[in-house]
Amino acid sequence: MSPNSALPDLEETPRQTAYNDAPAGSAPVTDTTGATLAGFRNAEDLIIPNVEDVVEESTHPHGSDPVTSQTMVLNMGPQHPSTHGVLRLVLEVDGETIVSLAPDIGYLHTGIEKTAEAKFYSQVTPLTDRIDYICPMTNNTAYALAVEKLLGLEIPERSQYLRVLLNELTRIQSHLVWLGTHAMDIGALTIFLYCFREREDLLRIFEAISGQRMMGSYIRIGGVALEPPADIYDRIRKFLNAFPKHIEEYEGLLHGNPIWIGRLKGVGYLSPEDAIALGVTGPPLRASGVDWDVRRDMPYSGYDKFKFNVPTSKDGDVWARYVVRMQEMRESTSICHQALDLLANLHDTRLNADAPKIVLPDREQMKTQMESLIHHFKIVTEGFQVPAGEATSSVEAPHGMMNYYVVSDGTAKPYRVHMRNADFANLQALETMCKGRLIADVVAVIGSIDIVLGAIDR
């Protein structure tokens, strides 16, 4: 023992085995008091299969210098604000240069597709609001179109144009969320406040129409939920008349800003060939020079009666994706004006499909007509049977092409509901756009593809 009896001689004290040196199946690690150190595991147990393995599989060329012959693995998220949700990115970096990147998803998994199998067809509609919660009206439309195909329902023109109007207003408010958060990622806080100022006007319009600011479940199978308020079209027209000036205001803050230009131009390039191969759709695809838009090329809900341009760019970088979305907001404004003009001539026509056993009756009729009351009771308590078969639908959502695949076994509940969201496919292009760039560029690229994790972890 050493002169200081309170401290044992280090040479006489058995060395505790480090957790990463312990062989498999060895006794648990204990401290000097003999207590078990719960939670200690081998280092290999901490590695998620196929995620951190990107380090071992890296083909990045290094020199023979032992200092530079290794790369570092960094975790970005899932709590990082610039990942726009609970997304974890495993970055392999050489200094500050991205060698490889692996998205790790699943932190927000909702199980909505499976839940839909236990619901009546009409009860699935509120679930679709929560998949991509930034554009619920678009989700409603995609699901309704697929089920309407199975039912063979014919939707009145008035309802179709109203759907177009609400889908384009949804596109505008989704792009406003994108622009505000994307600019804030880069460091421009003021533009965020401006964008949410206009978004608030749109949310008030949605609340007046559906009763809810975001999850309105307004677009239903067979038409829409309610008759729009009498003054709503005037309110929408007022917003549309003022909105182009606001777009110019946003561009005035950003277009000439040297920091904005430096962080966006030439960053995150995605070639048209890679975009197609990776299944990218929406603004990122069109910003890479691929001229594809479901509204024009596979029209639905009467889009073939509207005149609009499809903005594209051949630059394929973050700046191009920014410019395309800015132009899309202008085009959506034009489509909304056209929809209002068409609706003005149809105010006395039928709103929903003539299917009393499928579409809920008007509430006033339900209170005064026994037949309507019976239909309402049967639809709510028993649902409605859908002929056996399968159907798909495709819409141009704000983030890209959205597909719904619905399978019916002839009962009142769907056998299968599958959603193909643009966010999931667009995310896999992230590594292609970030390889060889700096860590700071990852933030700009994520903002440019505009993902919502609810659509990815559905």
C-alpha positions in Angstrom: 0.0 0.0 0.0 1.1 3.5 -0.6 1.7 5.9 2.3 -1.8 7.4 1.7 -3.9 4.5 3.0 -7.1 6.1 1.6 -5.9 5.4 -2.0 -5.0 1.9 -3.2 -1.8 1.4 -5.1 -2.6 1.6 -8.7 -0.3 -1.2 -9.5 -2.1 -3.5 -7.0 -5.6 -2.6 -8.3 -6.9 -5.0 -11.0 -7.5 -3.0 -14.2 -11.2 -2.8 -15.2 -11.9 -4.2 -18.7 -13.1 -1.4 -21.0 -16.5 -2.2 -22.6 -15.1 -2.1 -26.1 -12.4 -4.6 -25.1 -14.7 -7.1 -23.5 -15.2 -10.3 -25.4 -18.7 -11.4 -26.4 -20.5 -13.2 -23.6 -18.1 -11.9 -20.9 -19.4 -10.8 -17.5 -21.0 -7.3 -17.2 -18.7 -4.4 -16.5 -18.5 -3.3 -12.9 -17.0 -0.2 -11.2 -14.6 -0.2 -8.2 -17.5 -0.7 -5.8 -18.6 -3.9 -7.6 -21.8 -2.3 -8.9 -22.8 -3.3 -12.5 -22.5 -0.5 -15.0 -25.9 -1.0 -16.7 -26.2 -0.1 -20.3 -22.6 -0.7 -21.3 -22.4 -2.5 -24.6 -19.8 -3.4 -27.2 -19.1 -0.6 -29.6 -20.3 -2.8 -32.5 -23.8 -2.9 -30.9 -24.1 0.9 -31.2 -23.8 0.8 -35.0 -27.1 0.7 -36.9 -26.9 -1.9 -39.7 -26.6 -0.3 -43.2 -26.4 3.2 -41.9 -23.0 3.8 -40.3 -21.6 1.1 -42.6 -21.3 3.8 -45.2 -17.9 4.5 -43.6 -16.6 1.0 -44.2 -17.9 1.0 -47.8 -16.5 4.4 -48.7 -14.5 4.6 -51.9 -13.2 8.1 -51.1 -9.6 8.4 -52.2 -7.2 9.2 -49.4 -3.4 9.4 -49.2 -1.1 7.2 -47.1 -0.8 9.8 -44.4 -2.3 8.2 -41.2 -3.7 11.6 -40.2 -5.8 12.0 -43.4 -6.5 8.3 -44.1 -9.6 8.3 -42.0 -13.0 10.0 -42.2 -15.3 11.2 -39.5 -18.9 10.3 -39.0 -21.3 13.1 -37.9 -24.9 12.9 -36.9 -27.2 15.6 -38.2 -30.5 15.3 -36.5 -33.0 13.9 -35.8 -33.5 17.0 -33.6 -31.7 19.4 -36.0 -34.1 22.3 -37.0 -32.8 22.4 -40.5 -33.7 18.8 -41.2 -37.3 20.0 -41.4 -38.6 17.3 -39.1 -37.3 14.2 -37.3 -34.8 13.2 -40.0 -31.4 11.9 -39.0 -28.6 12.2 -41.5 -25.4 10.2 -41.0 -22.7 12.2 -42.7 -19.2 10.8 -43.5 -16.9 13.8 -43.9 -13.4 14.4 -44.9 -12.7 17.7 -43.1 -15.9 19.6 -44.0 -16.4 17.8 -47.3 -19.2 15.3 -47.6 -17.9 11.8 -48.6 -21.2 10.0 -48.2 -24.6 10.6 -46.7 -27.2 8.2 -45.4 -30.8 9.3 -44.4 -32.1 7.4 -41.4 -35.9 7.7 -41.3 -38.7 6.2 -39.2 -38.7 8.5 -36.2 -42.2 9.7 -37.0 -43.8 6.5 -38.3 -47.6 6.8 -38.0 -48.8 3.6 -39.5 -51.5 5.4 -41.4 -51.6 3.0 -44.3 -52.3 0.1 -42.0 -54.8 2.1 -39.9 -56.8 2.8 -43.1 -57.6 -0.9 -43.4 -59.6 -0.7 -40.1 -61.7 2.3 -41.1 -64.7 2.9 -43.3 -63.8 4.5 -46.6 -65.1 7.9 -45.5 -63.2 7.7 -42.2 -59.9 7.4 -44.1 -60.2 11.0 -45.4 -59.1 12.6 -42.0 -56.1 10.3 -42.0 -54.9 11.6 -45.3 -54.8 15.2 -43.9 -52.1 14.1 -41.6 -49.8 12.4 -44.1 -48.4 15.6 -45.6 -49.8 18.0 -43.1 -48.7 21.1 -45.1 -51.0 20.2 -48.0 -54.0 18.3 -46.6 -56.4 19.4 -49.4 -54.1 17.7 -52.0 -54.1 14.5 -50.0 -57.9 14.6 -49.7 -58.1 15.0 -53.5 -55.8 12.1 -54.4 -57.6 9.7 -52.1 -61.0 10.7 -53.2 -60.1 10.3 -56.9 -59.0 6.7 -56.4 -62.2 5.7 -54.5 -64.4 7.5 -56.9 -62.9 5.4 -59.7 -63.9 2.3 -57.9 -67.4 3.6 -57.3 -67.8 5.0 -60.8 -68.9 8.3 -59.4 -69.3 11.3 -61.7 -68.3 14.5 -59.9 -70.2 17.8 -60.9 -68.2 20.5 -62.6 -68.7 22.9 -59.7 -67.1 20.5 -57.2 -64.2 19.8 -59.6 -63.4 23.5 -60.1 -63.7 24.1 -56.3 -61.2 21.3 -55.8 -58.8 22.9 -58.3 -59.2 26.3 -56.5 -58.4 24.7 -53.1 -55.6 22.6 -54.4 -53.8 25.7 -55.9 -54.4 27.7 -52.7 -52.8 24.8 -50.9 -49.9 24.8 -53.3 -49.3 28.5 -52.5 -49.4 28.1 -48.8 -47.1 25.1 -49.0 -44.6 27.0 -51.0 -44.9 29.9 -48.5 -43.9 27.5 -45.7 -41.0 26.2 -47.9 -39.7 29.7 -48.7 -40.0 31.0 -45.1 -38.2 28.0 -43.6 -35.7 27.6 -46.4 -34.7 31.3 -46.1 -34.4 31.0 -42.3 -32.1 28.0 -42.8 -29.8 30.2 -44.8 -30.0 33.0 -42.2 -32.7 35.3 -43.6 -35.2 35.6 -40.8 -37.3 38.5 -42.1 -38.6 36.6 -45.1 -40.0 33.9 -42.8 -42.2 36.5 -41.1 -43.4 37.8 -44.4 -44.3 34.4 -45.8 -46.2 33.4 -42.7 -48.1 36.6 -42.8 -49.6 35.6 -46.2 -50.0 32.0 -45.1 -52.1 33.2 -42.2 -54.5 34.8 -44.6 -54.9 31.5 -46.4 -55.4 29.5 -43.2 -58.2 31.8 -42.3 -59.8 31.1 -45.7 -59.4 27.4 -45.2 -61.0 27.8 -41.7 -63.9 29.7 -43.1 -64.5 27.0 -45.8 -64.0 23.8 -43.7 -64.1 24.8 -40.1 -60.4 24.0 -39.5 -57.2 25.9 -40.3 -55.2 22.9 -41.4 -56.8 19.4 -41.1 -60.1 20.3 -42.8 -61.0 17.0 -44.4 -63.0 19.2 -46.8 -62.6 17.3 -50.1 -64.6 14.1 -49.7 -65.5 11.1 -51.7 -68.2 12.3 -54.1 -67.4 16.0 -53.8 -66.8 18.3 -50.9 -68.0 18.5 -47.3 -70.0 21.7 -47.2 -71.4 24.5 -49.2 -68.8 27.3 -49.3 -69.6 30.5 -47.3 -71.4 33.2 -49.4 -68.5 35.7 -49.2 -65.6 33.3 -49.5 -64.9 33.8 -53.2 -64.6 37.6 -52.6 -62.1 37.0 -49.8 -60.1 34.7 -52.1 -60.1 37.2 -54.9 -58.9 39.9 -52.6 -56.0 37.7 -51.5 -55.1 36.8 -55.1 -55.1 40.4 -56.2 -52.6 41.4 -53.5 -50.4 38.3 -53.6 -48.3 39.1 -56.7 -47.0 42.2 -55.0 -45.9 40.0 -52.1 -44.0 37.7 -54.3 -42.1 40.7 -55.7 -41.5 41.7 -52.1 -39.9 38.3 -51.3 -37.8 38.4 -54.4 -36.7 42.0 -53.6 -35.3 40.7 -50.4 -33.6 37.7 -51.8 -32.8 38.0 -55.5 -30.0 40.5 -55.1 -28.7 39.3 -51.7 -25.1 38.2 -52.2 -25.3 35.7 -49.3 -28.5 34.1 -50.7 -27.0 33.9 -54.2 -23.7 32.5 -52.9 -25.4 29.8 -50.8 -27.8 28.7 -53.6 -26.1 29.1 -57.0 -24.1 26.1 -58.1 -25.0 24.1 -55.0 -26.7 20.7 -54.9 -26.6 20.0 -58.6 -29.0 17.2 -59.8 -28.8 16.1 -63.5 -32.0 15.3 -65.3 -30.8 11.7 -65.8 -30.2 11.3 -62.1 -33.5 12.9 -61.2 -35.4 10.5 -63.4 -33.4 7.5 -62.2 -34.1 8.3 -58.6 -37.8 8.9 -59.1 -37.7 12.6 -58.3 -40.8 14.6 -59.1 -42.3 18.0 -58.6 -40.2 21.3 -58.5 -36.8 19.4 -58.1 -37.5 17.4 -61.2 -38.6 20.5 -63.3 -35.6 22.5 -61.9 -33.4 19.8 -63.5 -34.9 20.5 -66.9 -37.5 17.7 -67.1 -40.8 19.2 -68.2 -43.4 17.0 -66.4 -46.5 18.1 -64.5 -49.4 15.8 -63.7 -51.9 18.6 -64.0 -51.1 19.1 -67.6 -49.9 15.7 -68.7 -52.4 13.5 -66.8 -55.2 16.0 -66.1 -57.7 15.4 -63.3 -60.5 17.5 -61.7 -60.9 19.5 -64.9 -57.4 20.8 -65.1 -57.5 20.4 -68.9 -59.8 23.4 -69.0 -57.2 25.7 -67.4 -54.4 27.6 -69.1 -51.1 27.7 -67.2 -47.4 27.4 -67.8 -45.1 24.8 -66.2 -41.9 26.6 -65.0 -38.7 24.7 -65.6 -35.0 25.3 -65.4 -31.9 23.5 -66.8 -29.5 24.6 -64.0 -30.5 21.8 -61.6 -29.1 23.5 -58.5 -30.7 24.9 -55.3 -31.2 28.3 -57.0 -33.1 26.7 -59.8 -35.4 25.0 -57.4 -36.0 28.3 -55.7 -36.8 30.1 -59.0 -39.2 27.3 -60.1 -41.2 27.5 -57.0 -41.5 31.2 -57.1 -42.9 31.0 -60.6 -45.2 28.2 -59.6 -46.8 30.5 -57.0 -47.5 33.0 -59.8 -49.0 30.3 -62.0 -51.2 29.0 -59.1 -52.5 32.5 -58.7 -53.5 32.6 -62.3 -55.2 29.2 -62.0 -57.2 30.3 -59.0 -58.5 33.4 -60.9 -59.6 31.1 -63.7 -61.3 28.8 -61.2 -63.2 31.7 -59.6 -64.4 32.8 -63.0 -65.7 29.3 -63.8 -67.4 28.9 -60.4 -69.2 32.3 -60.8 -71.3 30.7 -63.6 -72.1 27.5 -61.6 -73.3 28.8 -58.3 -76.8 27.4 -58.8 -75.6 23.9 -59.9 -75.2 20.7 -58.0 -72.1 20.6 -55.7 -71.8 16.8 -54.9 -72.4 13.6 -56.8 -75.9 12.3 -57.0 -75.2 9.3 -54.7 -77.4 9.5 -51.5 -76.0 6.2 -50.2 -72.4 7.4 -50.5 -72.5 11.2 -50.0 -73.7 12.5 -46.7 -77.0 14.5 -47.2 -77.3 18.2 -46.5 -77.7 18.8 -42.8 -80.9 20.8 -43.2 -82.4 18.0 -45.3 -81.3 15.5 -42.6 -83.3 17.4 -40.0 -86.5 17.6 -42.1 -86.6 14.5 -44.4 -86.8 11.0 -43.0 -85.1 9.4 -46.0 -82.1 11.8 -45.7 -81.9 11.0 -42.0 -81.8 7.2 -42.7 -79.0 7.7 -45.3 -77.0 9.7 -42.9 -77.4 7.1 -40.1 -76.5 4.2 -42.4 -73.4 5.9 -43.9 -72.0 7.0 -40.5 -72.7 3.6 -38.7 -72.1 1.1 -41.5 -70.2 2.9 -44.2 -70.8 2.1 -47.9 -69.7 -0.9 -49.8 -67.3 -0.4 -52.7 -67.2 -2.8 -55.6 -64.2 -5.2 -55.5 -61.3 -4.1 -57.6 -58.3 -1.7 -57.5 -57.7 1.8 -58.6 -54.9 4.4 -58.7 -54.9 8.1 -58.8 -52.2 10.7 -59.4 -52.1 14.4 -58.5 -49.5 17.1 -58.7 -48.9 17.9 -55.1 -46.8 20.9 -54.0 -43.8 18.6 -53.3 -44.3 16.5 -56.4 -46.3 13.6 -57.8 -48.6 11.9 -55.3 -50.1 8.5 -56.1 -52.8 6.6 -54.2 -53.4 2.9 -54.7 -56.7 1.6 -53.2 -57.8 -2.1 -53.3 -61.4 -3.1 -52.4 -62.6 -6.5 -51.5 -66.2 -5.5 -51.8 -66.7 -4.5 -48.2 -67.2 -1.1 -46.5 -63.5 -1.0 -45.5 -60.5 -0.8 -47.9 -58.4 -4.0 -48.2 -55.3 -1.8 -48.9 -54.5 1.8 -49.2 -51.0 2.7 -50.3 -49.6 6.3 -50.8 -46.6 7.0 -53.0 -45.5 10.5 -51.8 -43.0 12.6 -53.6 -41.1 13.4 -50.4 -39.9 9.8 -49.9 -38.5 9.5 -53.4 -37.0 13.0 -53.4 -35.2 12.4 -50.2 -33.1 9.6 -51.7 -31.6 12.2 -54.1 -30.1 14.0 -51.2 -26.7 12.1 -51.2 -26.3 12.6 -55.0 -26.8 16.4 -54.5 -24.5 16.6 -51.5 -21.5 14.5 -52.3 -18.4 16.6 -52.6 -20.1 19.7 -51.1 -19.5 21.2 -47.6 -21.5 20.4 -44.5 -23.2 23.8 -44.7 -24.4 23.0 -48.2 -26.4 20.1 -46.8 -28.7 22.5 -45.0 -29.4 24.4 -48.2 -30.0 21.2 -50.2 -32.5 19.8 -47.7 -34.5 23.0 -47.8 -34.5 23.0 -51.6 -36.2 19.6 -51.9 -38.9 20.6 -49.4 -39.6 17.5 -47.5 -42.3 16.8 -44.9 -41.5 13.8 -42.6 -45.1 12.9 -42.2 -45.3 11.9 -45.8 -42.1 9.9 -45.5 -42.9 8.1 -42.3 -46.5 7.3 -43.1 
